[in-house]
Amino acid sequence: MPRQQSLLWRPSPARIQRSQLHEFMKLVNRCCQLELTDYQGLHAWSVQDSASFWSLMWDFAEVVGEKGEQPVLNAASAREAVWFPEARLNFAENLLRHAAAHPDKDALLFQAEGQHRRRLCWTELTEQVAAIRAWLEQCGVKPGDVVAGYLPNLPETLVAMLATTALGAIWTSTSPDFGADSVIERFGQTRPKVLFSADGYRYNGKLHDSSSKARTIVTAIDSIEHWVQIPYIGTPQLTPSDEVQHWPELLARHAGQPLRFTPMPFNAPLYILYSSGTTGQPKCIVHAAGGTLLNHLKEHRLHCDIRPGDRVFYFTTCGWMMWNWLVSALAGGATLLLYEGSPFFPDGKVLWDWAEQENITLFGTSAKYLEAMEKQQVHPRDHHYLGALRTLCSTGSALAPEQFDFVYRRIKSNLQLASIAGGTDICGCFVLGNPISPVYRGECQGIGLGLDVRVFDEQGQPLLEQQGELVCCNSFPNRPLGFWGDDGHRYDAAYWQTYPGCWHHGDLVAKTAHGGIVFYGRSDTVLNPGGIRIGTAEIYRQVSRFEQIVDAVVVGQHWRFDERVLLFVKLADGETLDGALKAAICRRIRNQCSPRHVPDKILAVTDIPRTKSGKIVELAVRNVVEGKPVKNIGALANPEALTLFKDLPELTE
């Protein structure tokens, strides 16, 4: 049972009244003859009458397109329902809809390491999209074709995506820190017709060339007919023999072209996103244009209260779904802030300097970043004015209760802290914040509107205030269309077979008495000593409190007909894992969690393996510990770290 947590923030009556969520609730009451007054009531109605909810969401957001008469077919089936079967729209048209009204205002701001900054107004953004779209069409790209980006988080990346989707083609991307083999494993499945790449990227004060890797990718994937390089770090251009075209030349050649949008069915493919691939070949998850747009409008406008003129930032790469989530904020009339590089170069203040200078209203990051800020004693509240900042979002892993304290004490006290969770699978969130409800320490504020999210035990029975599996029991428009190249078997096995008729997401959670959600880790990495299920996040929360420890991973090891818990820690420079520190770790875990949570062994390693998006890979570590193969190390940011866990003599004792 989750502990009762203290109240940290409550929105003022004025903030509630100003929120778009409050405006939407008034629309619902007016159209449906209801008297809803709070989030719980609105959420209950949105699940009971989800067809009306999503239809009113379309109207409230003023989606550009034809909605049709019928919101959903086969609504009773979470797996088979078809949303807005008659609707037609264009994703890019909706993201660029504010250009006509605000041609000279900022559409995006860009900053990279070394104070390299650029701005694009709505007119400039639209003109560049029109030029690249015209070139793509000239190359024979049609609706349904795949266009790929092997790119940093640049303005050109956004332009290429919008140009692709403007003509109804499908966009897919990875970040340039992926090795060539990992990119080939992803793009080789989806068979892009065009590849956009950059000459390199910046990170932690260093320039990294990407040209040779891009050449390898183009050579290996024979579906790529056209290759475009974007100049960024200034390395020598590729030679004419590479048959590569250059971005500035395309813009100049097609300047002045009118921007046209190809209307597409609501359920036409828009994006292909990739699973991490740490347990096998990455899954190529196909997301629909209409479902992605409508869900992002819901999450941005109702849950995050993003409005025209807001300035929205999320620290992300183009290989993480949060990039796709971020760029949709254009549809709400917000200005995007794109950052490329390390968030701690030249120091931990760099992002907060930018937040102050550009009046950021929503700051998005990860729990790992907040933890690193705390350990490096970066306290924005002491040296930055953040008067414009209303919302801070965190995702990627569970946000520990102590990190909630850090945000309110060291960043800003009057702030909506939204710990959000969902993922690549749905290109969105199951659990979010909302601007009219309080924030409790250690809890996500609640379940997303229109989603019948429940907590099940292993037999499929509902739980309250107990740990169980996160499931969604109704259909929703941003449910993925499936996996690229799959006949449905992998898709069903991934989400639908564990609890027939319900989406099984793979997170271990508990629902609190007041509707909050507490995360305990991925259910496929649950520890099971003595038959007691333990979420790894509970242990990480306690270990992160030690200044001597920089990072950690905890796994289970089959041992003498049971399972024992192994904790590996990466120590700060100059620290030693001695008996006193081990005893302190065990004591804290025993007191704050339970005796069952205490590791059987604590070992020091020099690095912890993580994915490109910063997630710890417990399954890969466990496989190495138990002498099993790791199927796909190319998905890791630091695959060499796995060798540290191999053949350790302490693990045979």
C-alpha positions in Angstrom: 0.0 0.0 0.0 1.4 3.4 -0.9 2.1 5.7 2.0 -0.1 8.7 2.5 1.8 11.6 1.0 1.8 15.3 2.0 0.2 18.0 -0.1 2.9 20.1 -1.8 0.9 22.4 -4.1 -2.6 23.5 -4.7 -3.7 25.7 -7.6 -5.3 29.0 -6.7 -9.0 29.6 -7.5 -7.9 32.2 -10.1 -5.5 29.7 -11.8 -8.3 27.1 -11.9 -10.7 29.5 -13.4 -8.2 30.6 -16.1 -7.2 27.0 -17.1 -8.3 25.5 -20.4 -9.3 22.4 -18.5 -11.9 24.5 -16.6 -13.1 26.0 -19.9 -13.4 22.5 -21.4 -15.4 21.3 -18.4 -17.8 24.2 -18.9 -18.2 23.1 -22.5 -19.0 19.6 -21.4 -21.5 20.7 -18.9 -23.2 22.9 -21.5 -23.3 20.4 -24.3 -24.2 17.3 -22.2 -26.4 18.9 -19.5 -24.0 18.0 -16.7 -22.8 19.7 -13.5 -19.2 18.6 -13.3 -17.1 20.5 -10.8 -13.8 18.7 -10.4 -11.2 16.6 -12.3 -12.5 13.3 -10.8 -16.0 13.9 -12.1 -14.7 15.0 -15.5 -12.5 11.9 -15.8 -15.3 9.6 -14.9 -17.5 11.1 -17.6 -14.7 11.0 -20.2 -14.5 7.2 -19.7 -18.2 6.5 -19.5 -18.9 8.5 -22.7 -15.5 8.5 -24.4 -17.0 9.0 -27.9 -18.5 12.3 -26.7 -15.3 13.2 -24.9 -13.1 12.8 -28.0 -15.6 14.5 -30.3 -15.8 17.5 -28.0 -12.0 17.6 -27.7 -11.9 17.9 -31.5 -14.3 20.8 -31.4 -12.6 22.5 -28.4 -9.1 22.3 -30.0 -10.6 23.5 -33.3 -8.9 20.7 -35.3 -8.4 21.7 -39.0 -10.1 19.0 -41.0 -13.4 17.1 -41.6 -14.5 15.3 -38.5 -17.3 13.2 -40.0 -20.5 12.1 -38.3 -19.4 9.1 -36.4 -16.7 9.4 -33.7 -16.0 5.7 -33.3 -16.8 2.2 -34.7 -16.9 -0.9 -32.5 -16.4 1.3 -29.4 -16.8 -1.6 -27.0 -13.6 -3.3 -28.2 -10.4 -1.8 -26.8 -8.4 -3.7 -29.3 -10.6 -3.3 -32.5 -12.3 0.1 -32.2 -11.7 2.5 -35.1 -11.8 6.2 -34.2 -13.2 8.9 -36.5 -13.5 6.6 -39.5 -14.8 9.3 -41.8 -12.4 12.1 -40.7 -9.7 13.6 -42.9 -7.0 16.0 -41.8 -3.3 16.9 -42.3 -1.0 16.8 -39.3 1.4 19.5 -40.5 -1.5 21.8 -41.4 -2.7 21.6 -37.8 0.8 22.4 -36.4 1.2 25.3 -38.8 -2.3 26.7 -38.4 -1.2 29.7 -36.4 1.2 31.0 -39.0 -1.4 33.2 -40.8 -2.4 34.9 -37.6 1.1 35.5 -36.2 3.5 35.6 -39.1 6.2 37.5 -37.4 6.1 36.0 -34.0 8.6 33.3 -32.9 7.6 29.7 -33.9 10.8 28.2 -32.5 14.0 29.2 -30.7 17.1 27.0 -30.9 20.1 26.9 -28.7 23.2 24.6 -28.8 26.3 24.3 -26.8 28.6 27.3 -27.1 25.7 29.8 -27.2 24.8 29.0 -30.8 21.3 30.4 -31.1 18.7 30.8 -33.9 15.1 32.0 -34.1 12.5 31.2 -36.8 9.3 33.1 -37.0 6.1 31.4 -38.2 6.6 32.8 -41.8 10.2 31.6 -42.0 9.2 28.1 -40.7 6.4 27.9 -43.2 8.6 29.0 -46.1 11.2 26.3 -45.3 8.6 23.6 -44.9 7.1 24.6 -48.3 10.5 24.4 -50.0 11.4 20.9 -48.6 7.9 19.6 -49.3 8.3 20.7 -52.9 11.6 18.9 -53.2 10.2 15.7 -51.6 7.3 15.7 -54.0 9.8 16.3 -56.9 11.6 13.2 -55.7 8.5 11.1 -56.0 7.7 10.8 -52.3 4.0 10.0 -51.9 1.5 9.4 -49.1 2.6 6.3 -47.2 6.3 6.5 -48.2 8.8 6.6 -45.3 11.2 9.5 -44.8 13.9 9.2 -42.1 15.9 11.6 -40.1 19.3 10.7 -38.5 19.5 14.0 -36.9 20.2 16.2 -33.8 17.5 18.3 -32.3 17.8 21.0 -34.9 15.2 23.4 -36.5 15.9 21.6 -39.7 14.7 18.3 -38.1 11.3 19.9 -37.4 11.2 21.4 -40.9 11.9 18.0 -42.5 9.2 16.3 -40.4 6.6 18.9 -41.2 7.5 18.8 -44.9 7.1 15.0 -44.9 3.8 15.0 -43.1 2.5 17.9 -45.2 2.4 15.6 -48.2 1.0 12.6 -46.2 4.3 10.6 -45.9 5.5 8.9 -42.8 8.3 10.4 -40.6 10.8 8.3 -38.6 13.9 9.4 -36.8 16.8 8.4 -34.6 19.4 10.6 -32.9 23.0 10.8 -34.2 24.5 9.2 -31.1 23.2 5.9 -32.4 25.8 3.8 -34.1 25.3 2.9 -37.7 24.4 -0.7 -36.9 21.6 0.4 -34.6 20.2 2.8 -37.2 20.4 0.1 -39.9 18.5 -2.3 -37.6 15.7 0.3 -37.3 15.6 2.0 -40.7 16.3 -1.3 -42.4 12.9 -2.6 -41.2 11.0 0.6 -42.2 12.7 1.1 -45.6 12.8 4.8 -46.0 12.9 6.4 -49.4 14.8 9.6 -48.2 17.4 10.1 -45.5 18.1 13.4 -43.9 21.3 13.5 -41.8 23.6 16.2 -40.3 27.3 16.5 -40.6 27.6 16.0 -36.8 26.4 17.0 -33.4 27.7 18.7 -30.2 27.9 17.1 -26.8 29.7 18.0 -23.6 32.1 20.4 -25.3 33.0 18.1 -28.2 32.1 17.9 -31.8 31.1 14.5 -33.2 31.2 13.8 -36.9 28.2 11.9 -38.4 29.0 11.8 -42.1 30.8 8.5 -42.2 28.0 6.8 -40.2 25.4 8.3 -42.5 27.3 7.0 -45.6 27.4 3.5 -44.1 23.6 3.7 -43.5 22.9 4.8 -47.1 25.1 2.1 -48.5 23.4 -0.6 -46.4 19.8 0.3 -47.0 19.0 0.0 -50.6 15.5 1.6 -50.3 17.2 5.0 -49.8 17.0 6.8 -53.1 17.8 10.4 -51.9 20.2 11.6 -49.2 20.3 15.1 -47.8 23.0 16.5 -45.5 22.4 19.4 -43.2 25.5 21.5 -42.3 25.7 22.0 -38.6 29.1 21.6 -36.9 31.1 22.7 -40.0 33.0 19.5 -40.9 34.1 19.1 -44.5 31.2 18.3 -46.8 30.8 14.9 -48.4 32.2 14.5 -51.9 30.1 14.5 -55.0 30.7 10.8 -55.4 28.6 10.3 -52.3 25.5 11.4 -54.3 24.4 13.5 -51.4 22.4 16.7 -51.7 22.8 19.7 -49.4 20.1 21.4 -47.4 20.9 25.0 -48.2 20.8 24.3 -51.9 17.4 22.6 -51.6 16.0 25.6 -49.7 17.4 28.0 -52.3 16.2 26.0 -55.3 12.6 25.7 -54.1 12.2 29.1 -52.4 8.9 30.7 -52.9 6.9 27.5 -53.4 3.4 27.6 -52.0 2.8 25.3 -49.0 0.2 22.6 -49.8 -1.3 20.0 -47.4 -2.5 16.6 -48.5 -5.6 15.6 -46.5 -5.2 12.1 -45.1 -7.5 9.7 -43.2 -7.6 10.1 -39.5 -5.9 6.7 -39.1 -3.3 7.1 -41.8 0.3 6.4 -40.5 2.2 9.5 -39.4 5.2 8.3 -37.3 7.2 5.2 -36.8 8.8 5.1 -33.4 11.1 2.4 -32.1 11.2 0.4 -28.9 14.6 0.4 -27.1 15.4 -3.1 -28.5 17.3 -4.2 -25.4 15.6 -7.6 -25.5 15.6 -8.2 -29.2 15.0 -6.5 -32.5 13.4 -3.1 -32.0 9.7 -3.0 -32.5 8.6 -0.4 -35.2 5.5 1.1 -33.7 3.2 2.9 -36.2 1.2 5.9 -34.9 -1.7 7.5 -36.7 -1.9 11.1 -37.7 -5.3 11.9 -36.2 -4.8 10.0 -33.0 -1.4 11.5 -32.3 -2.7 15.0 -33.0 -5.9 14.8 -31.0 -4.2 13.1 -28.0 -1.3 15.6 -27.9 -3.8 18.5 -28.1 -5.6 16.9 -25.1 -2.4 16.5 -23.1 -1.0 19.9 -24.0 -4.1 22.0 -23.6 -6.0 20.3 -20.9 -3.4 18.6 -18.8 -0.5 21.1 -19.3 -2.5 24.2 -20.0 -0.3 25.2 -22.9 -1.9 28.2 -24.7 -1.0 30.5 -27.6 2.1 32.5 -26.9 3.5 30.0 -24.3 7.1 28.9 -24.5 7.5 25.2 -24.3 10.8 23.3 -23.7 11.6 19.6 -23.3 15.1 18.3 -23.0 15.0 15.4 -25.5 16.7 13.9 -28.6 15.0 13.0 -31.8 15.3 9.3 -30.8 12.9 9.7 -27.9 9.1 10.1 -28.2 9.2 13.3 -26.1 10.5 15.0 -29.3 7.3 14.1 -31.1 5.3 15.2 -28.0 7.2 18.5 -27.8 6.8 19.6 -31.5 3.0 19.1 -31.3 2.8 22.1 -29.0 2.9 24.2 -32.2 -0.7 23.1 -32.8 -1.7 25.0 -29.6 0.1 28.2 -30.8 3.1 27.8 -28.5 6.7 28.7 -29.3 9.0 25.6 -29.2 12.4 25.8 -27.6 14.9 23.2 -29.0 18.2 22.5 -27.3 21.0 20.4 -28.7 23.9 19.3 -26.5 24.6 18.4 -22.8 22.3 19.9 -20.1 25.4 20.3 -17.9 27.8 22.1 -20.3 29.5 24.4 -19.5 27.6 23.9 -16.1 24.3 22.9 -14.6 22.8 26.4 -15.0 22.7 26.4 -18.8 19.1 25.4 -19.3 17.9 27.6 -16.4 19.7 30.6 -17.9 17.8 30.0 -21.1 14.5 29.4 -19.2 15.0 32.8 -17.5 16.1 34.7 -20.7 13.3 33.3 -22.9 10.5 33.2 -20.3 9.9 29.5 -20.6 6.4 28.5 -19.3 6.7 24.7 -19.4 10.0 23.1 -18.6 10.3 19.3 -19.4 13.0 17.0 -18.3 13.7 13.6 -16.7 13.9 12.3 -13.1 17.6 11.5 -13.8 18.3 15.2 -14.6 16.6 16.4 -11.5 18.6 13.9 -9.4 21.8 15.1 -11.0 20.9 18.7 -10.4 20.3 18.0 -6.7 23.7 16.2 -6.3 25.5 19.0 -8.1 23.7 21.5 -5.9 22.2 23.4 -8.9 19.4 25.5 -7.2 17.7 27.7 -9.8 15.5 29.4 -7.2 18.6 31.0 -5.7 20.0 32.6 -8.9 17.2 32.7 -11.5 14.0 34.6 -11.9 11.4 32.1 -13.2 8.3 34.2 -13.1 6.9 32.8 -16.3 7.4 29.1 -15.4 4.0 27.5 -14.6 4.6 23.8 -15.2 7.5 21.4 -14.8 7.1 18.0 -16.4 9.2 14.9 -15.6 9.2 11.5 -17.3 11.6 8.7 -18.3 11.5 7.0 -14.9 9.7 7.3 -11.6 10.1 10.6 -9.8 11.1 9.9 -6.2 9.3 11.8 -3.3 12.5 13.5 -2.4 12.7 14.9 -5.9 9.3 16.5 -5.5 10.8 18.2 -2.4 13.8 19.4 -4.4 11.6 20.9 -7.1 9.5 22.9 -4.7 12.4 23.9 -2.4 15.1 24.6 -5.0 13.4 25.4 -8.3 10.0 27.1 -7.6 7.4 26.8 -5.0 4.3 27.9 -7.0 4.5 25.4 -9.8 2.5 22.5 -11.2 4.9 19.5 -11.0 3.6 16.9 -13.4 5.2 13.5 -13.2 4.0 12.0 -16.5 4.2 8.4 -17.8 3.2 6.5 -20.9 5.7 5.9 -23.6 6.8 5.2 -27.1 4.0 2.6 -27.3 1.3 5.2 -27.4 3.3 8.3 -28.2 1.7 9.9 -25.2 0.7 9.4 -21.6 -1.5 7.2 -19.5 -0.8 9.2 -16.4 -0.4 13.0 -16.3 -0.8 16.2 -14.3 -3.7 18.6 -14.5 -3.8 22.3 -13.6 -6.9 22.2 -11.3 -5.9 19.5 -8.9 -3.3 19.4 -6.0 0.1 17.8 -6.2 1.0 15.2 -3.6 4.5 14.3 -2.7 5.7 11.2 -4.7 2.5 10.9 -6.8 1.6 11.5 -10.4 -1.6 13.6 -10.2 -3.8 11.2 -12.0 -5.0 9.2 -15.0 -5.4 10.9 -18.4 -8.8 12.0 -19.6 -10.6 9.5 -21.8 -8.5 6.6 -20.5 -10.0 3.8 -18.3 -6.7 3.0 -16.6 -6.9 0.5 -13.8 -4.5 -1.5 -11.6 -4.8 -5.3 -11.8 -3.3 -8.2 -9.9 -1.8 -11.2 -11.7 -5.3 -12.8 -12.0 -6.8 -9.7 -13.6 -8.7 -8.5 -10.5 -8.7 -4.7 -9.8 -6.7 -3.3 -6.9 -6.9 -0.1 -4.9 -3.9 1.2 -2.9 -2.0 -2.0 -3.7 0.8 -2.6 -6.2 -0.3 -4.2 -9.5 -0.1 -3.9 -13.3 -1.1 -0.8 -15.1 -3.8 -1.6 -17.7 -6.2 0.4 -19.9 -9.6 -1.2 -20.4 -11.1 1.0 -23.1 -10.1 2.2 -26.6 -8.4 5.5 -27.3 -7.5 7.3 -30.5 -3.7 7.2 -30.1 -3.6 3.4 -29.7 -0.9 2.4 -32.2 -1.9 1.0 -35.5 0.4 -1.9 -35.0 4.0 -2.8 -35.8 5.5 -2.1 -39.2 5.8 -5.4 -41.1 3.9 -7.4 -38.5 0.9 -9.5 -39.2 -0.5 -8.7 -35.7 1.2 -11.5 -33.7 4.0 -9.4 -32.2 1.6 -6.5 -31.5 -0.9 -8.8 -29.7 1.9 -10.5 -27.7 3.3 -7.1 -26.6 0.1 -5.6 -25.2 -3.1 -7.7 -25.5 -2.4 -11.3 -24.4 -1.7 -10.9 -20.7 -5.1 -9.5 -19.9 -7.4 -10.3 -22.9 -9.4 -7.2 -24.0 -7.2 -4.8 -22.0 -4.0 -3.0 -22.9 -1.2 -4.3 -20.6 1.5 -1.6 -20.4 4.1 -3.3 -18.2 4.4 -0.8 -15.3 4.1 -1.8 -11.7 1.9 0.9 -10.0 -0.6 1.6 -7.2 -3.5 4.0 -7.2 -4.0 6.1 -4.1 -7.2 6.9 -2.3 -7.4 10.4 -3.9 -6.7 9.2 -7.5 -3.0 9.6 -7.7 -0.6 7.0 -9.2 2.6 5.8 -7.7 5.1 4.0 -9.9 7.3 1.2 -8.7 9.2 0.3 -11.9 8.7 -1.9 -14.9 6.8 -5.1 -14.1 9.2 -7.2 -16.3 12.0 -6.2 -13.9 10.1 -6.8 -10.7 12.3 -8.5 -8.0 10.8 -11.6 -6.5 12.8 -12.8 -3.4 10.9 -15.3 -1.4 7.9 -14.9 -3.7 7.4 -11.2 -2.6 7.1 -8.8 -5.6 9.3 -5.7 -5.2 9.5 -2.8 -7.6 13.0 -1.6 -8.4 12.0 2.1 -8.2 11.5 1.7 -4.4 15.2 0.8 -4.0 16.5 3.4 -6.4 14.7 6.1 -4.4 16.6 5.2 -1.3 20.0 4.7 -3.0 19.8 8.0 -4.8 19.8 9.8 -1.3 23.5 8.9 -0.9 25.9 11.6 -2.2 28.6 9.0 -2.5 26.6 7.2 -5.2 26.3 8.6 -8.8 24.2 5.8 -10.3 22.9 2.3 -9.6 21.2 -0.7 -11.0 19.4 -3.4 -9.0 18.5 -6.9 -10.5 17.4 -10.3 -9.3 19.6 -13.4 -9.6 18.3 -16.9 -9.5 20.0 -18.5 -6.5 19.5 -21.8 -4.7 15.9 -22.3 -5.8 15.0 -18.7 -5.0 16.0 -15.2 -6.1 18.4 -12.8 -4.4 18.7 -9.1 -4.9 21.9 -7.6 -6.3 22.6 -3.9 -6.1 25.4 -2.4 -8.2 26.5 1.1 -7.5 28.7 3.6 -9.4 30.5 5.7 -6.9 31.4 9.4 -7.1 35.1 10.3 -7.6 37.2 9.5 -4.6 34.5 7.4 -2.8 34.9 3.8 -1.7 32.3 1.1 -1.1 33.4 0.1 2.4 31.5 -1.7 5.1 30.2 1.5 6.6 28.6 2.7 3.4 27.1 -0.8 2.7 25.6 -0.9 6.2 24.2 2.6 5.7 22.6 1.6 2.4 21.0 -1.5 3.9 19.8 0.4 7.0 18.1 3.0 4.9 16.4 0.5 2.6 15.3 -1.6 5.6 13.8 1.4 7.4 12.2 3.2 4.4 11.1 0.1 2.5 11.2 -3.3 4.3 13.7 -6.0 5.2 12.7 -7.8 2.0 14.0 -4.9 -0.1 17.5 -5.1 1.4 20.0 -6.3 -1.2 21.8 -9.6 -0.6 24.9 -8.2 -2.2 26.1 -4.6 -2.9 28.9 -4.3 -5.5 30.8 -1.3 -7.0 31.1 -0.9 -10.8 32.6 1.9 -12.8 29.5 2.4 -15.0 25.8 1.6 -15.3 24.4 0.7 -18.8 21.6 2.9 -20.0 19.6 3.3 -23.3 20.1 6.3 -25.5 17.1 7.9 -23.8 18.7 7.4 -20.4 16.8 4.4 -19.1 18.5 1.8 -17.0 18.6 -1.7 -18.6 17.9 -4.1 -15.7 17.0 -7.0 -18.0 20.3 -6.7 -19.9 22.3 -6.6 -16.7 20.4 -9.6 -15.3 21.1 -11.6 -18.5 24.8 -10.9 -18.2 24.8 -11.8 -14.5 23.1 -15.1 -15.3 25.3 -15.9 -18.3 22.6 -15.3 -20.9 23.1 -13.4 -24.2 22.0 -9.8 -24.6 20.2 -9.7 -27.9 20.8 -6.0 -28.9 23.5 -4.0 -27.3 23.3 -1.4 -30.1 20.4 0.1 -28.3 22.6 1.2 -25.4 24.4 4.5 -25.0 27.4 2.7 -23.3 27.3 -1.0 -24.3 30.8 -1.5 -23.0 29.4 -1.1 -19.4 27.8 -4.6 -19.7 31.2 -6.3 -19.6 31.6 -5.0 -16.0 28.9 -7.4 -14.8 30.3 -10.5 -16.5 32.0 -13.4 -14.5 32.2 -11.5 -11.2 33.5 -13.9 -8.6 31.3 -12.4 -5.9 28.2 -13.6 -7.8 29.1 -17.3 -7.4 29.4 -17.0 -3.6 
